[in-house]
Amino acid sequence: MITKIQQPNVSRGCKGKTRYMPLNKPVKISPVFLILILLFFPIIVSGQDFSVKSYTVMDGLPSSTIHGITQDNLGRLWFASRNGISVYDGYTWKTYTKKDGIGGNEYLAVVSDNMGNIWGVSRANYVQLIRFSHKTFKVYRSGPLDILQKESLVNKNLSVYCSKNDTVAMVAIGKEGIAAYRNGKWITLTTVEGLPSNEIRDIKLKEGMFYILTSKGIAVADKNLKLQPYNISIPESDLADFWSIHWETKESAGKERLWILGTSFISAVENGAYSKRIKNIELGEMTRSDTPRFFPSFYGLFFYGTARNLFMYNEKDGKISFLSNQRNSVFSGLNGVIKDKEENLWIISQRGVFKIRIPKFTNFNSSSGLLKDEVTAITHRENKIV
């Protein structure tokens, strides 16, 4: 079924190229005023200095419980919530629910594929995917599968690969394995097909390969759904403690790393070698439905936790802060986290959405174009700083 949808307005740059919208409402401030503030009221940027903006139902969210988040090629943020899928362009919110024909209200995950489509998976007694593409959406339903049981549908991980010839989606079904869609057909992946365990904890896509984290190790699958082991030597005692994985690319960090969140540590695979990078962390009290998530190395800060707890590790001083337990804290727990195109961190939770921004400064001196390093006066003329 294909249905037309109304999308928020999108700004388009020169020659028809799309320009993504900034995800915060602009405020016009005189450059001179801003520079004077920086000169006379300096902000000391340490590892823990950041600003936080919260978004709730009062701001346009359809529900305070947000299960998933992703960003599309236009810079818009998409949210999977208890009451539909919402898209936010920095100015307005648009929510799609069962009334719009998307086939369900509660969505447990939302991801973007490598072709720019947005995919969501809903809570149901079968696997139901929805794909947003341009101005239409399409619903994919699995029908009955052997691994689908009521208890297994508490939480789902979703990952999608898309090309001109192939559409491959993987949906984790609790502790029962994976429901996989490929070019019109649904199949199941379990230990019979080569998974280390049927308990799926995370799935991440990298360069057309699915990295599947289970309770007993990591497997890799290609677009043809052929499974193979992840050939990295990892202590068996660590494997059972893994909860989440995150790929850090050369483009974003200068190095390629696979970060892994464990129950009491954060480790990484780099240059084919596994090592623990951060030890003696804790996730707090957990229930069987908890799926710990994290984001590593955000300006030296590591955010991690569960639906009830949010922690932050400061790489600079080695300190751990229990953010959701501080007095008057706006934070609750953590259901998911991403970094957007503007280098902001977005945390989703049971109490809404939080945007974390690290202040950024640029130094200008003689090496970057100033006549002299000593500046004696600043003025503002015709939208230029002189």
VEXPAKE-367920 format. One record per residue (C-alpha): residue number from 1; residue in three letters; x, y, z. Coordinates in nm, 4 decimals, always signed. Layout:
     i    aa         c1         c2         c3
   NUM   ALA          X          Y          Z
...
! end
This chain:
     i    aa         c1         c2         c3
     1   MET    +0.0000    +0.0000    +0.0000
     2   ILE    +0.1405    +0.3407    -0.1007
     3   THR    -0.0048    +0.6582    +0.0464
     4   LYS    +0.0749    +1.0232    -0.0242
     5   ILE    +0.1771    +1.2336    +0.2732
     6   GLN    +0.2157    +1.6028    +0.3355
     7   GLN    +0.5720    +1.6932    +0.4333
     8   PRO    +0.6942    +2.0075    +0.6095
     9   ASN    +0.8399    +2.2835    +0.3939
    10   VAL    +1.2010    +2.2284    +0.2952
    11   SER    +1.4443    +2.4998    +0.2026
    12   ARG    +1.6222    +2.4495    -0.1288
    13   GLY    +1.9512    +2.6165    -0.2116
    14   CYS    +2.0952    +2.7225    -0.5445
    15   LYS    +2.0807    +2.4947    -0.8488
    16   GLY    +1.8075    +2.2874    -0.6886
    17   LYS    +2.0295    +2.1466    -0.4160
    18   THR    +1.8649    +2.0773    -0.0837
    19   ARG    +1.9799    +2.2768    +0.2149
    20   TYR    +1.8935    +2.1236    +0.5510
    21   MET    +1.7216    +2.3378    +0.8060
    22   PRO    +1.8980    +2.4300    +1.1322
    23   LEU    +1.7299    +2.2483    +1.4189
    24   ASN    +1.6792    +2.5469    +1.6423
    25   LYS    +1.4867    +2.8652    +1.5858
    26   PRO    +1.7242    +3.1471    +1.4823
    27   VAL    +1.7574    +3.4546    +1.7002
    28   LYS    +1.9074    +3.7665    +1.5450
    29   ILE    +2.1931    +3.8924    +1.7605
    30   SER    +2.4296    +4.1686    +1.6605
    31   PRO    +2.7767    +4.0229    +1.5940
    32   VAL    +2.9323    +4.3115    +1.7867
    33   PHE    +2.7129    +4.2397    +2.0885
    34   LEU    +2.8038    +3.8722    +2.0712
    35   ILE    +3.1766    +3.9429    +2.0502
    36   LEU    +3.1600    +4.1854    +2.3444
    37   ILE    +2.9899    +3.9151    +2.5499
    38   LEU    +3.2674    +3.6699    +2.4651
    39   LEU    +3.5347    +3.9260    +2.5486
    40   PHE    +3.3991    +4.0468    +2.8804
    41   PHE    +3.2042    +3.7394    +2.9964
    42   PRO    +3.4217    +3.4467    +2.8865
    43   ILE    +3.2830    +3.0946    +2.9101
    44   ILE    +3.5315    +2.8355    +3.0259
    45   VAL    +3.4658    +2.5318    +2.8096
    46   SER    +3.5565    +2.2224    +3.0032
    47   GLY    +3.4444    +1.8673    +2.9399
    48   GLN    +3.1175    +1.9203    +3.1276
    49   ASP    +3.0101    +2.2637    +3.0032
    50   PHE    +2.7152    +2.2292    +2.7684
    51   SER    +2.3688    +2.3683    +2.7146
    52   VAL    +2.0534    +2.1564    +2.7209
    53   LYS    +1.7191    +2.2238    +2.5547
    54   SER    +1.4251    +1.9959    +2.6285
    55   TYR    +1.1293    +1.9141    +2.4032
    56   THR    +0.8009    +1.7809    +2.5437
    57   VAL    +0.4393    +1.7452    +2.4347
    58   MET    +0.4068    +2.1189    +2.5004
    59   ASP    +0.6561    +2.1808    +2.2192
    60   GLY    +0.4914    +1.9470    +1.9699
    61   LEU    +0.5944    +1.5930    +2.0615
    62   PRO    +0.3027    +1.3495    +2.0254
    63   SER    +0.4037    +1.1667    +2.3433
    64   SER    +0.6560    +1.2040    +2.6216
    65   THR    +0.7740    +0.8458    +2.5591
    66   ILE    +1.0134    +0.8420    +2.2639
    67   HIS    +1.1514    +0.5056    +2.1511
    68   GLY    +1.3637    +0.5977    +1.8489
    69   ILE    +1.5311    +0.8862    +1.6666
    70   THR    +1.7057    +0.9422    +1.3325
    71   GLN    +1.7929    +1.2265    +1.0959
    72   ASP    +1.7223    +1.2411    +0.7232
    73   ASN    +1.9300    +1.3905    +0.4416
    74   LEU    +1.7479    +1.7233    +0.4760
    75   GLY    +1.8484    +1.7612    +0.8396
    76   ARG    +1.5011    +1.6869    +0.9762
    77   LEU    +1.4681    +1.4722    +1.2866
    78   TRP    +1.2274    +1.1780    +1.2998
    79   PHE    +1.0942    +1.0328    +1.6245
    80   ALA    +0.9272    +0.6984    +1.6966
    81   SER    +0.6882    +0.7497    +1.9853
    82   ARG    +0.4051    +0.5913    +2.1769
    83   ASN    +0.1658    +0.7938    +1.9618
    84   GLY    +0.2992    +0.7780    +1.6072
    85   ILE    +0.6016    +0.8960    +1.4090
    86   SER    +0.6893    +1.2654    +1.4170
    87   VAL    +0.9185    +1.4748    +1.1993
    88   TYR    +1.0702    +1.8041    +1.3179
    89   ASP    +1.2329    +2.0494    +1.0757
    90   GLY    +1.3566    +2.2954    +1.3375
    91   TYR    +1.0384    +2.5019    +1.3214
    92   THR    +0.7325    +2.2789    +1.2983
    93   TRP    +0.6239    +1.9286    +1.3970
    94   LYS    +0.4261    +1.6847    +1.1840
    95   THR    +0.2967    +1.3586    +1.3351
    96   TYR    +0.1728    +1.0521    +1.1463
    97   THR    -0.0577    +0.8113    +1.3268
    98   LYS    -0.2934    +0.5256    +1.2484
    99   LYS    -0.5478    +0.7818    +1.1303
   100   ASP    -0.3079    +0.8750    +0.8486
   101   GLY    -0.2872    +0.5120    +0.7387
   102   ILE    +0.0566    +0.4180    +0.8712
   103   GLY    -0.0885    +0.1034    +1.0280
   104   GLY    -0.0260    +0.1591    +1.3967
   105   ASN    +0.0189    +0.4188    +1.6674
   106   GLU    +0.3114    +0.3031    +1.8815
   107   TYR    +0.6413    +0.2830    +1.6953
   108   LEU    +0.9427    +0.1254    +1.8622
   109   ALA    +1.2217    +0.2283    +1.6260
   110   VAL    +1.2946    +0.4636    +1.3376
   111   VAL    +1.6049    +0.4642    +1.1133
   112   SER    +1.7277    +0.6204    +0.7901
   113   ASP    +1.8735    +0.4029    +0.5160
   114   ASN    +2.1643    +0.4792    +0.2831
   115   MET    +1.9263    +0.6001    +0.0088
   116   GLY    +1.7601    +0.8622    +0.2287
   117   ASN    +1.4390    +0.6743    +0.3104
   118   ILE    +1.2979    +0.6734    +0.6638
   119   TRP    +1.1816    +0.3431    +0.8134
   120   GLY    +0.9817    +0.2691    +1.1273
   121   VAL    +0.8666    -0.0488    +1.3003
   122   SER    +0.5475    -0.0588    +1.5052
   123   ARG    +0.4362    -0.2587    +1.8057
   124   ALA    +0.2156    -0.5419    +1.6754
   125   ASN    +0.1702    -0.9183    +1.6843
   126   TYR    +0.3483    -0.9296    +1.3479
   127   VAL    +0.6333    -0.7302    +1.1995
   128   GLN    +0.5098    -0.4101    +1.0407
   129   LEU    +0.7486    -0.1729    +0.8698
   130   ILE    +0.6707    +0.1650    +0.7221
   131   ARG    +0.8891    +0.3442    +0.4686
   132   PHE    +0.8699    +0.7189    +0.4124
   133   SER    +1.0094    +0.8183    +0.0730
   134   HIS    +0.9679    +1.1634    -0.0818
   135   LYS    +0.5948    +1.2401    -0.0477
   136   THR    +0.4624    +0.8879    +0.0031
   137   PHE    +0.4815    +0.6080    +0.2554
   138   LYS    +0.4477    +0.2344    +0.2134
   139   VAL    +0.3607    -0.0340    +0.4707
   140   TYR    +0.5278    -0.3777    +0.4777
   141   ARG    +0.3650    -0.6524    +0.6876
   142   SER    +0.5281    -0.9873    +0.7586
   143   GLY    +0.2289    -1.2055    +0.8313
   144   PRO    +0.2753    -1.4911    +1.0799
   145   LEU    +0.6313    -1.6020    +1.1570
   146   ASP    +0.7369    -1.8825    +1.3898
   147   ILE    +0.9525    -1.6539    +1.6036
   148   LEU    +0.6741    -1.4038    +1.6716
   149   GLN    +0.5475    -1.4377    +2.0265
   150   LYS    +0.3730    -1.1821    +2.2412
   151   GLU    +0.6564    -1.1543    +2.4947
   152   SER    +0.9178    -1.1129    +2.2231
   153   LEU    +0.7634    -0.7914    +2.0930
   154   VAL    +0.8582    -0.5778    +2.3937
   155   ASN    +1.1505    -0.4202    +2.2089
   156   LYS    +1.2812    -0.4187    +1.8532
   157   ASN    +1.6051    -0.3123    +1.6869
   158   LEU    +1.5793    -0.2054    +1.3247
   159   SER    +1.8402    -0.1687    +1.0500
   160   VAL    +1.7835    -0.1223    +0.6755
   161   TYR    +2.0011    -0.1383    +0.3639
   162   CYS    +1.8639    -0.0032    +0.0383
   163   SER    +2.0002    +0.0214    -0.3181
   164   LYS    +1.8553    +0.0375    -0.6699
   165   ASN    +1.8222    -0.3400    -0.6772
   166   ASP    +1.7908    -0.4449    -0.3124
   167   THR    +1.5887    -0.3592    -0.0057
   168   VAL    +1.6977    -0.5486    +0.3046
   169   ALA    +1.5583    -0.4853    +0.6536
   170   MET    +1.6366    -0.6579    +0.9817
   171   VAL    +1.4070    -0.6427    +1.2836
   172   ALA    +1.5171    -0.7939    +1.6143
   173   ILE    +1.2387    -0.9926    +1.7815
   174   GLY    +1.3352    -0.9910    +2.1475
   175   LYS    +1.5020    -1.3198    +2.2395
   176   GLU    +1.3663    -1.5080    +1.9391
   177   GLY    +1.6058    -1.3978    +1.6634
   178   ILE    +1.5587    -1.1710    +1.3622
   179   ALA    +1.2752    -1.1190    +1.1160
   180   ALA    +1.4415    -1.0195    +0.7886
   181   TYR    +1.2818    -0.8683    +0.4789
   182   ARG    +1.4562    -0.8934    +0.1420
   183   ASN    +1.3040    -0.7870    -0.1866
   184   GLY    +0.9483    -0.8860    -0.1051
   185   LYS    +1.0161    -1.1958    +0.1056
   186   TRP    +1.0307    -1.2458    +0.4823
   187   ILE    +1.2615    -1.4995    +0.6473
   188   THR    +1.3865    -1.5651    +0.9990
   189   LEU    +1.7449    -1.5700    +1.1235
   190   THR    +1.8206    -1.7717    +1.4383
   191   THR    +2.0993    -1.9868    +1.5779
   192   VAL    +2.0022    -2.2435    +1.3146
   193   GLU    +2.1178    -2.0010    +1.0436
   194   GLY    +2.4342    -1.9092    +1.2346
   195   LEU    +2.3533    -1.6437    +1.4956
   196   PRO    +2.5595    -1.6815    +1.8170
   197   SER    +2.2360    -1.6377    +2.0157
   198   ASN    +1.8689    -1.5608    +1.9495
   199   GLU    +1.8777    -1.2760    +2.2008
   200   ILE    +1.9422    -0.9726    +1.9810
   201   ARG    +2.0704    -0.6640    +2.1601
   202   ASP    +2.1668    -0.4312    +1.8763
   203   ILE    +2.2024    -0.4138    +1.4961
   204   LYS    +2.4126    -0.1580    +1.3109
   205   LEU    +2.4719    -0.1154    +0.9376
   206   LYS    +2.8127    -0.0254    +0.7955
   207   GLU    +2.9018    -0.0229    +0.4253
   208   GLY    +2.6254    -0.2646    +0.3334
   209   MET    +2.7052    -0.5114    +0.6138
   210   PHE    +2.4836    -0.5760    +0.9182
   211   TYR    +2.6671    -0.6087    +1.2502
   212   ILE    +2.4425    -0.8070    +1.4839
   213   LEU    +2.5104    -0.7976    +1.8567
   214   THR    +2.3706    -1.0931    +2.0516
   215   SER    +2.4020    -1.2063    +2.4125
   216   LYS    +2.6800    -1.4468    +2.3095
   217   GLY    +2.8767    -1.2526    +2.0515
   218   ILE    +2.8712    -1.0587    +1.7264
   219   ALA    +2.7745    -1.1859    +1.3814
   220   VAL    +2.7974    -1.0145    +1.0438
   221   ALA    +2.5448    -1.0501    +0.7588
   222   ASP    +2.5598    -0.9257    +0.4013
   223   LYS    +2.2709    -0.8006    +0.1861
   224   ASN    +2.1976    -1.1609    +0.0867
   225   LEU    +2.1430    -1.2406    +0.4572
   226   LYS    +2.4410    -1.4752    +0.4722
   227   LEU    +2.5818    -1.4881    +0.8248
   228   GLN    +2.9457    -1.5106    +0.9262
   229   PRO    +3.1276    -1.4673    +1.2584
   230   TYR    +3.2914    -1.1396    +1.3544
   231   ASN    +3.6546    -1.2479    +1.3450
   232   ILE    +3.7940    -1.0383    +1.6281
   233   SER    +3.9392    -1.1992    +1.9391
   234   ILE    +3.7212    -1.0965    +2.2338
   235   PRO    +3.7275    -1.2549    +2.5834
   236   GLU    +3.4266    -1.4817    +2.6246
   237   SER    +3.3544    -1.3270    +2.9642
   238   ASP    +3.3010    -0.9881    +2.7942
   239   LEU    +3.0695    -1.1130    +2.5203
   240   ALA    +2.7757    -1.1831    +2.7517
   241   ASP    +2.8005    -0.8291    +2.8938
   242   PHE    +2.7694    -0.6461    +2.5607
   243   TRP    +2.4575    -0.4324    +2.5160
   244   SER    +2.5094    -0.1850    +2.2352
   245   ILE    +2.7498    -0.1036    +1.9513
   246   HIS    +2.8381    +0.2184    +1.7697
   247   TRP    +3.0519    +0.2700    +1.4602
   248   GLU    +3.2830    +0.5712    +1.4638
   249   THR    +3.4010    +0.6516    +1.1115
   250   LYS    +3.7174    +0.8118    +0.9793
   251   GLU    +3.5103    +1.1038    +0.8513
   252   SER    +3.3770    +1.1872    +1.1981
   253   ALA    +3.6738    +1.0952    +1.4189
   254   GLY    +3.9787    +1.0474    +1.1981
   255   LYS    +3.9859    +0.6813    +1.2966
   256   GLU    +3.7536    +0.3880    +1.2475
   257   ARG    +3.6384    +0.2238    +1.5690
   258   LEU    +3.3639    -0.0082    +1.6785
   259   TRP    +3.2611    +0.1052    +2.0261
   260   ILE    +3.0876    -0.1459    +2.2538
   261   LEU    +2.8870    -0.0745    +2.5686
   262   GLY    +2.9121    -0.3412    +2.8375
   263   THR    +2.7436    -0.3746    +3.1738
   264   SER    +3.0499    -0.2382    +3.3583
   265   PHE    +3.2788    -0.1107    +3.0809
   266   ILE    +3.3065    +0.0557    +2.7419
   267   SER    +3.5406    -0.1133    +2.4965
   268   ALA    +3.6486    -0.0620    +2.1366
   269   VAL    +3.7762    -0.2530    +1.8365
   270   GLU    +4.0407    -0.0579    +1.6472
   271   ASN    +4.2863    -0.1824    +1.3834
   272   GLY    +4.1604    -0.5350    +1.4397
   273   ALA    +4.2322    -0.5345    +1.8145
   274   TYR    +3.9857    -0.5347    +2.1043
   275   SER    +4.0499    -0.3443    +2.4273
   276   LYS    +3.8611    -0.2022    +2.7229
   277   ARG    +3.8782    +0.1779    +2.7190
   278   ILE    +3.6642    +0.2708    +3.0198
   279   LYS    +3.6257    +0.0474    +3.3236
   280   ASN    +3.4160    +0.0455    +3.6396
   281   ILE    +3.1022    +0.2058    +3.4990
   282   GLU    +2.7521    +0.1036    +3.6035
   283   LEU    +2.4120    +0.1061    +3.4387
   284   GLY    +2.2028    +0.1033    +3.7536
   285   GLU    +1.9096    -0.1235    +3.8266
   286   MET    +1.7809    -0.2934    +3.5128
   287   THR    +1.4653    -0.4808    +3.4178
   288   ARG    +1.4426    -0.7512    +3.1526
   289   SER    +1.2931    -0.5021    +2.9066
   290   ASP    +1.5825    -0.2544    +2.9399
   291   THR    +1.8075    -0.2066    +2.6384
   292   PRO    +2.1088    +0.0042    +2.7423
   293   ARG    +2.2276    +0.2540    +2.4815
   294   PHE    +2.5187    +0.4986    +2.4534
   295   PHE    +2.7040    +0.7555    +2.2451
   296   PRO    +3.0843    +0.7528    +2.2734
   297   SER    +3.3352    +1.0351    +2.2555
   298   PHE    +3.1144    +1.3417    +2.2090
   299   TYR    +3.3802    +1.6107    +2.2651
   300   GLY    +3.5352    +1.3819    +2.5246
   301   LEU    +3.2019    +1.2944    +2.6867
   302   PHE    +3.0430    +0.9483    +2.6872
   303   PHE    +2.6666    +0.9337    +2.7485
   304   TYR    +2.5151    +0.5970    +2.8396
   305   GLY    +2.2317    +0.4451    +3.0385
   306   THR    +1.8924    +0.2781    +3.0383
   307   ALA    +1.5323    +0.3943    +3.0309
   308   ARG    +1.5653    +0.4847    +3.4015
   309   ASN    +1.9223    +0.6046    +3.4331
   310   LEU    +2.1514    +0.8415    +3.2424
   311   PHE    +2.5244    +0.8642    +3.3093
   312   MET    +2.8057    +1.0724    +3.1621
   313   TYR    +3.1744    +0.9834    +3.1631
   314   ASN    +3.4224    +1.2693    +3.1218
   315   GLU    +3.7307    +1.1468    +2.9374
   316   LYS    +3.9293    +1.4499    +3.0523
   317   ASP    +3.9164    +1.3831    +3.4257
   318   GLY    +3.7773    +1.0281    +3.4378
   319   LYS    +3.4736    +1.1333    +3.6415
   320   ILE    +3.1273    +0.9790    +3.6070
   321   SER    +2.8155    +1.1914    +3.6587
   322   PHE    +2.4741    +1.0413    +3.7339
   323   LEU    +2.2730    +1.2963    +3.5348
   324   SER    +1.9242    +1.1613    +3.6000
   325   ASN    +1.9791    +1.1559    +3.9761
   326   GLN    +2.0925    +1.5143    +4.0263
   327   ARG    +1.8720    +1.7617    +4.2074
   328   ASN    +1.6409    +1.9518    +3.9705
   329   SER    +1.7798    +1.7536    +3.6766
   330   VAL    +1.5819    +1.7767    +3.3515
   331   PHE    +1.7085    +1.4340    +3.2474
   332   SER    +1.5410    +1.1026    +3.3108
   333   GLY    +1.6876    +0.7978    +3.1400
   334   LEU    +1.8033    +0.7168    +2.7900
   335   ASN    +1.6155    +0.5267    +2.5183
   336   GLY    +1.8470    +0.6289    +2.2361
   337   VAL    +2.0905    +0.8965    +2.1233
   338   ILE    +2.2271    +1.0401    +1.7965
   339   LYS    +2.4508    +1.3261    +1.6814
   340   ASP    +2.2967    +1.5547    +1.4188
   341   LYS    +2.4501    +1.7367    +1.1222
   342   GLU    +2.5131    +2.0446    +1.3362
   343   GLU    +2.7143    +1.8513    +1.5963
   344   ASN    +2.4365    +1.8528    +1.8555
   345   LEU    +2.3577    +1.5445    +2.0607
   346   TRP    +1.9931    +1.4371    +2.0885
   347   ILE    +1.8854    +1.2108    +2.3751
   348   ILE    +1.5411    +1.0505    +2.3759
   349   SER    +1.3744    +0.9247    +2.6904
   350   GLN    +1.0483    +0.8510    +2.8717
   351   ARG    +1.0216    +1.2221    +2.9492
   352   GLY    +1.0730    +1.3733    +2.6074
   353   VAL    +1.3755    +1.4778    +2.4042
   354   PHE    +1.6905    +1.6632    +2.5069
   355   LYS    +1.9318    +1.8480    +2.2772
   356   ILE    +2.2847    +1.8897    +2.4098
   357   ARG    +2.5065    +2.1541    +2.2565
   358   ILE    +2.8745    +2.2103    +2.3249
   359   PRO    +2.9798    +2.5778    +2.2867
   360   LYS    +3.2212    +2.6250    +1.9967
   361   PHE    +3.4708    +2.9073    +1.9587
   362   THR    +3.6864    +3.0194    +1.6665
   363   ASN    +4.0115    +3.2085    +1.7196
   364   PHE    +4.1172    +3.4742    +1.4691
   365   ASN    +4.4774    +3.5987    +1.4597
   366   SER    +4.7427    +3.7132    +1.2116
   367   SER    +4.7869    +3.3604    +1.0791
   368   SER    +4.4183    +3.3464    +0.9830
   369   GLY    +4.4011    +3.6893    +0.8166
   370   LEU    +4.4108    +3.9616    +1.0861
   371   LEU    +4.6644    +4.2415    +1.0291
   372   LYS    +4.7891    +4.2097    +1.3875
   373   ASP    +4.7201    +3.9825    +1.6833
   374   GLU    +4.6469    +4.2838    +1.9060
   375   VAL    +4.2868    +4.4015    +1.8555
   376   THR    +4.2026    +4.7465    +1.9946
   377   ALA    +3.8531    +4.8075    +1.8529
   378   ILE    +3.5610    +4.6254    +1.6906
   379   THR    +3.2733    +4.7748    +1.4952
   380   HIS    +2.9829    +4.6495    +1.2858
   381   ARG    +2.9239    +4.7879    +0.9347
   382   GLU    +2.6963    +4.6554    +0.6562
   383   ASN    +2.6629    +4.3108    +0.8099
   384   LYS    +3.0399    +4.2849    +0.8476
   385   ILE    +3.2662    +4.2943    +1.1508
   386   VAL    +3.5516    +4.5449    +1.1106
! end
